[in-house]
Amino acid sequence: MKLVYALCLCASPLGAQEAIAFNGYSVTINHIFLTQFGGKPVPTDKTTAEAVRICSSVEKTAELASVVQTGDMSGQFFFLCL
């Protein structure tokens, strides 16, 4: 099992993120996270910065609305653009 986990880390670099949806009002970002608070994934500064960058393209600011854990160390972070 440790070998499989190690191979996954090599295949997708830690900190890899991908904006998967943006409609001008919200943005969803898939991200491999390294931190948790109270058992829930917490977006890294890099994830939050990416949401801020994307929302600023429509002259809005990003605010975290929800988090869905999609794997042991990955999650989808949903930000509203306000």
Secondary structure by P-SEA (a helix, b strand, c coil): caaaaaaaaaaccccccccccccccbbbbbbbcccccccbbbbcaaaaaaaaaaaaaacbbbbbcccccccccbbbbbbbcc
